[in-house]
Amino acid sequence: MGMKGKVALGAVVGIVVIGAISANSGGDDGGSDGKSSSASAGQQSGGQKDTGSAGSADTAKAEKKAAFEGDGDFEVGSDVKPGTYRTTGNTDGMCYWERAKDASGELDSLLANDNVTGTSYVTVKATDKFFKSNGCGDWEAVDPKAKGTPASKMSGDGGMFAVGTDIAPGTYKSTGNTDDMCYWERTKDADHSLESIIANNNVSGTAVVRISASDAYFKTVGCSDWQKTG
């Protein structure tokens, strides 16, 4: 367990399952080794006004002190405190993280996991026992209730964007997608469980999605860039 390139449990890009697949949840049937998942991707944090878009340089990473490194196994409660964390600047899906209920390294120990390109937000719970991270950028603690100056456009391969902080709620459009390789997901939290998903889809051609102010995060992988249209 913990090797780079594992597959996130239940994450299958290329298959549309509204409100189900593409989340990562312990107990879904997926292998423990050699797994591959939908990638999360990088975005600049909220409050960036220079380009009006999310998904570019992450200045917040330089401004905030890392809570823990991007490589290692961390015991929850002693090495890492429960809370929401973010990693940025990851490329090519080589960042792998895992929430686990024990240190057995077995499939049954997995609570949630993902392979990440760019940025990922993850909420580590007090009931988790270990958080594992391999090949990721350092993790910083974030306040999930924080607000910034959200952007009105975002990178289509940008991964997870915090609604109200990184991006503004509203209707977004992405055009020119091919072969159902564009995947988007609206979520209510950063637990990465099946229950976290509000809606999702795999898209060819033009994608249009309404991001609600009550959504916590929007995830986009393999899409053309998104522009707010309403």
C-alpha positions in Angstrom: 0.0 0.0 0.0 1.0 3.6 -0.3 2.9 3.2 -3.6 2.5 5.7 -6.3 0.1 5.0 -9.1 -2.5 3.2 -7.1 -6.1 3.5 -8.1 -8.6 5.4 -6.0 -11.3 3.1 -4.8 -14.5 3.4 -6.9 -13.0 6.0 -9.2 -13.6 5.2 -12.8 -13.2 8.0 -15.3 -15.0 7.1 -18.5 -18.1 5.7 -16.8 -20.9 8.0 -15.9 -22.6 7.2 -12.6 -24.4 10.2 -11.2 -23.8 10.5 -7.5 -21.8 7.3 -7.3 -18.7 6.4 -9.3 -15.6 8.5 -9.1 -15.8 8.9 -5.4 -13.3 7.1 -3.3 -14.8 5.0 -0.5 -13.5 2.1 1.5 -15.4 -1.0 0.6 -15.8 -0.4 -3.1 -14.3 -3.1 -5.2 -11.0 -1.9 -6.6 -7.5 -3.4 -6.3 -5.2 -2.2 -3.6 -2.1 -2.2 -5.8 -1.7 -0.8 -9.3 -4.9 1.1 -9.0 -5.5 4.3 -11.1 -8.1 7.0 -10.5 -9.6 10.2 -11.7 -7.1 12.8 -11.0 -7.6 15.9 -8.9 -5.9 19.0 -10.1 -4.2 22.2 -9.2 -5.7 25.6 -8.8 -4.7 28.8 -7.2 -6.3 29.5 -4.0 -9.2 32.0 -3.4 -8.4 35.6 -3.2 -6.2 35.7 -6.4 -7.3 38.6 -8.5 -4.5 38.8 -11.1 -5.9 36.5 -13.8 -9.5 36.0 -12.7 -9.1 32.3 -13.1 -8.4 29.3 -10.9 -5.9 26.7 -11.9 -2.7 28.7 -12.3 0.1 29.5 -9.9 -0.6 28.8 -6.3 0.8 31.7 -4.3 -1.0 30.6 -1.1 1.3 27.5 -0.9 4.3 29.8 -0.6 2.5 32.0 2.0 1.3 29.1 4.2 3.5 26.8 6.2 3.1 23.2 5.4 1.3 21.1 8.0 3.1 17.9 6.9 5.2 16.6 4.0 3.8 15.0 0.9 5.6 11.7 1.5 5.0 9.4 4.4 2.6 7.6 6.6 1.1 9.8 9.3 -0.7 8.7 12.4 -3.9 10.8 13.0 -3.8 12.5 16.3 -0.1 12.5 16.8 1.5 13.2 13.4 -1.4 14.9 11.8 -4.4 16.5 13.4 -8.0 16.0 12.1 -9.0 18.7 9.7 -9.1 19.7 6.0 -5.8 19.8 4.1 -4.7 20.8 0.6 -1.9 19.7 -1.7 -1.0 21.7 -4.9 1.3 21.6 -7.8 1.1 17.9 -8.5 1.6 16.6 -12.0 0.7 13.5 -14.1 -1.3 11.8 -11.4 1.9 10.8 -9.5 0.5 12.1 -6.1 -1.3 9.3 -4.2 -3.0 9.8 -0.8 -5.0 7.5 1.4 -7.1 7.6 4.5 -6.9 4.4 6.4 -8.5 2.8 9.5 -5.4 0.8 10.4 -1.8 0.2 9.4 -2.4 -3.3 7.9 -1.9 -2.1 4.3 -4.8 -4.3 3.3 -7.7 -3.3 1.0 -10.2 -3.4 3.9 -8.2 -0.7 5.8 -8.9 1.9 3.1 -11.5 4.6 3.9 -10.8 6.8 0.8 -7.9 7.4 -1.6 -7.0 9.2 -4.9 -4.4 9.8 -7.5 -3.9 13.5 -7.9 -2.9 15.9 -10.7 -2.7 19.5 -9.5 -4.7 20.1 -6.3 -6.6 18.0 -3.9 -8.5 18.8 -0.7 -8.9 16.0 1.8 -10.7 16.0 5.2 -8.9 13.8 7.7 -11.4 12.7 10.4 -10.7 12.1 14.1 -11.8 8.5 13.5 -9.2 7.9 10.9 -6.0 6.1 12.1 -3.5 6.9 9.3 -3.1 9.3 6.4 -0.7 8.1 3.7 0.8 10.4 1.1 3.3 9.5 -1.7 4.7 11.8 -4.4 2.5 14.7 -3.4 3.3 18.3 -2.7 3.4 19.3 0.9 0.0 19.5 2.6 -1.3 22.7 4.2 -4.2 23.1 6.6 -7.1 25.1 5.2 -10.3 26.4 6.7 -13.2 24.9 4.8 -15.3 27.9 5.8 -12.8 30.5 4.6 -13.9 32.9 1.8 -11.8 34.7 -0.7 -12.2 36.5 -4.1 -13.4 33.6 -6.2 -12.6 33.4 -9.9 -15.0 33.1 -12.8 -13.0 30.6 -14.9 -10.8 27.6 -14.1 -8.5 25.1 -15.6 -10.3 22.1 -17.1 -7.7 19.8 -15.7 -7.6 21.8 -12.4 -8.9 19.2 -10.0 -10.7 20.4 -6.9 -11.8 24.0 -6.5 -13.4 25.3 -3.3 -16.7 26.9 -4.1 -16.8 30.5 -2.8 -13.0 30.6 -2.3 -11.4 29.4 -5.5 -14.3 29.7 -7.8 -17.6 31.6 -7.8 -20.9 29.6 -7.9 -22.8 29.9 -11.2 -23.2 28.2 -14.6 -20.0 27.1 -16.3 -19.3 25.9 -19.8 -16.4 23.8 -21.2 -16.2 23.1 -24.9 -14.2 20.9 -27.3 -14.0 17.8 -25.1 -13.4 14.5 -26.8 -13.8 10.8 -26.1 -15.6 11.2 -22.8 -12.3 12.1 -21.2 -13.8 15.2 -19.5 -15.0 14.4 -16.0 -16.7 16.8 -13.6 -18.0 16.4 -10.1 -19.9 18.5 -7.6 -19.3 17.5 -3.9 -20.7 18.5 -0.5 -17.4 17.9 1.3 -13.8 16.6 1.0 -14.4 13.2 2.5 -14.1 11.5 -0.9 -16.9 9.1 0.0 -19.7 8.0 -2.3 -22.0 10.1 -0.2 -19.9 13.2 -0.9 -21.0 13.4 -4.5 -23.9 15.6 -5.4 -23.7 15.1 -9.2 -21.1 14.0 -11.8 -20.6 13.3 -15.5 -18.2 12.2 -18.2 -18.5 14.5 -21.2 -17.7 14.6 -24.9 -18.2 17.9 -26.7 -19.6 20.8 -24.7 -20.2 20.5 -20.9 -22.5 22.8 -19.0 -22.8 22.6 -15.2 -24.5 24.7 -12.6 -22.3 25.0 -9.4 -24.5 25.9 -6.4 -23.4 28.2 -3.6 -24.2 25.3 -1.3 -21.6 23.1 -3.0 -18.4 22.7 -1.2 -16.1 21.7 -4.1 -16.1 21.3 -7.8 -13.7 18.7 -9.4 -12.7 18.7 -13.0 -10.3 16.3 -14.8 -9.3 16.1 -18.4 -11.7 18.9 -19.6 -11.2 22.0 -21.6 -11.1 25.1 -19.5 -14.3 26.3 -17.9 -15.8 29.8 -18.2 -18.6 31.2 -16.1 -21.6 32.1 -18.4 -24.2 32.9 -15.8 
